[in-house]
Amino acid sequence: MGTDSPTEKIYQSLLTTKPSCFSSPSSGEIDSLEPNLTPEEEALLIKLKSNRISEIEEALVSIRRVTRIDEGSRISLCTTRLISALKSLIVSRYATVQVNVTAVLVNLSLEKSNKVKIVRSGIVPPLIDVLKCGSVEAQEHSAGVVFSLALEDENKTAIGVLGALEPLLHLIRVGTELTRHDSALALYHLSLVQSNRGKLVKLGAVQMLLNMVNLGQMIGRVLLILCNMASCPVSRPALLDSGGVECMVGVLRGAREVHESTRESCVAVLYGLSHDGGLRFKGLAMAANAVEELVKVERSGRERAKQKARRVLEVLRAKMEDDDSPENEEVDWEELLNADDVSRSRYRLGGEKSCVNSAEF
């Protein structure tokens, strides 16, 4: 399955930025394929393999500094021999070593040509160990590395298979601001792949992400992940089961001011959920009184949100016209879609009382 998503184009400038923390063949086969050591690389490798921590730290700080400011060095130093040395140090019991190794990996991963090479080196599993139990600063850098590596389509499935999703889900809630930011963006890019969406469902991610939206935590980024989940038949049922419709309508209706990009994401989630292929979405939308909020977006939102809102309203209208129940005959859809003013009492589809408590949002 492809990895394209409607939201990826909308937020491409946001989602392909550098990580916030930006501050496998056998070794014998590799040595025969790679050029001879340069004097610079040889000197660095000698220090990285030293028994003296001071020499290791000196080499790491040097690599970290040069790869931060010199793009060319990110390519020239991203050799399999150097990555192998970094891999052996990433689990060091010395916090400063672990921090500097992960920071170096952030810098090296910024180059597109390095991303697949780094994943194929086998360094992702120890990175995941750092995500789980590393120091706070090392976790920040590790989340940044995973985010950066996840930008490459070829890496997305492998990162999910290797077990990065669960610690990222944990850190999106309890990490530092930088860790949460990069964990969320990593999850967004990883959730562009269907196999990872299925894994996220099994990990209970849908309910957790909806709870974060309800609590107002990282709404913008979390909604982007939910957009991917709503677009997929593998994960869509979990969103319907977990109250996704009510949650999205609640955000649209909420007392707090809603950013236009947030409105677009909410409507995009509802649009994805409307493809469930049955009357279930209609019933949930009726109960949540979704029509009123969708009409507001259709009238005053940005063009992309307007289009999706109208499509969802058309889905609801088509489903309702197939239902002969008397309550549906009361809805004048032509008037509803073209009204200048929206009256909650007139266009409420869920009966006298909505099941969404807007105060929660």
Residue, then its C-alpha position, 0 to 999 in steps of 0.5 A: m500500500g502506498t504512503d501518500s496521505p491528504t494531510e501530508k501535502i497540507y502539512q508538508s512544510l511542518l512535517t519534514t522539518k529537522p528534529s527539534c533536538f537538532s543541536s546489514p552486511s558483515s564487517g568484512e564485506i563492508d571493509s571490502l566495499e568501502p574505500n580505505l580509511t581517511p586519516e580523519e576517520e582513522a583518528l576518530l575511530i581510534k578514539l571511539k574505540s579507546n578504553r579511556i572515556s575522555e578520548i571517546e567523549e572528545a571524539l564524539v564532541s568533535i563529530r557532533r560539532v562538525t556534523r552540525i555545521d558542515e553538511g558535507s561531513r554528514i555524508s563523508l563521516c556516515t560510513t559503516r565503520l563509524i556507525s558501527a562504532l557509534k552502535s557499540l557506544i549508544v548503550s554506554r553506562y556513561a550518560t554523556v557518551q549516550v547523549n553525544v552518540t544520539a546527538v551525532l546520529v541526529n546530525l547524520s540522519l538529516e542527510k537523505s542519503n544517510k537515512v536508509k544506511i543508518v537503519r540498515s546498520g542495525i542501530v534502531p534497536p539500541l535507539i529504541d532501548v534509549l527511548k525506553c530507559g535512556s537519560v532524558e536528554a538522550q531520549e530527546h535525541s533518540a526521538g529526533v533520530v527516529f523522526s528523521l529516519a521515518l521521513e524516508d519511505e523505505n524505513k517506515t515499515a522497518i522501524g515499526v517492525l523493530g518496535a519503535l511504536e510503543p515507546l514513542l506512544h509512551l513518550i508522546r505523553v510523558g516526555t519533555e516538550l522536545t521529546r513529545h514533539d518529535s515522537a508525535l511527528a515520528l508517529y505521524h510519518l510511521s502511521l502513513v504505512q498500513s502495517n504500522r496503523g494495525k500495530l498502533v490499533k493493537l497497542g491501544a493507540v486510538q483511545m490514547l490519542l483521542n484522550m489527548v485530544n479531549l484533554g487539549q494535549m498536542i491537538g494539532r499533531v495528534l489529529l494528524i496521526l488520527c487523520n492517517m488512522a481514519s483513512c484506513p479500513v484497518s484502523r477506522p473501526a477502532l476510531l468508531d468504537s472509541g468515540g472518534v466521531e464524538c471527539m471530532v465534533g466536540v473539538l469543532r464545537g468547543a468553547r476554546e478558539v479552534h485553529e483553522s488547521t485543527r478544524e481541517s484535521c477534524v473534518a478530515v478525520l470525519y471524512g475518513l470515518s464516513h467511508d465505513g461503508g454502512l449506517r454506523f457512521k450516520g448513527l454516530a454523527m446523528a448522536a453527536n449532532a455533527v451536521e450543525e458543525l459541518v455546515k459551519v465549516e462548509r460555510s466559513g472554513r478554508e477551501r479544503a475543509k469546505q470540500k471535505a465538510r460538504r462531502v461528509l454532509e452528502v454522505l449523511r444525506a445519502k444515507m438518510e435518504d435511504d432510511d425511511s424513518p419519520e425523523n429524517e423527513e424533517v431535515d430539509w437538506e437543500e435549506l441546510l446546505n445553503a442556509d445563511d444561519v444555522s440553528r442548533s434546535r432546527y438542524r439537530l439530528g440526534g434528538e433533544k440531547s447531544c451525547v457529547n459534553s462540549a465542556e470536556f473539550 
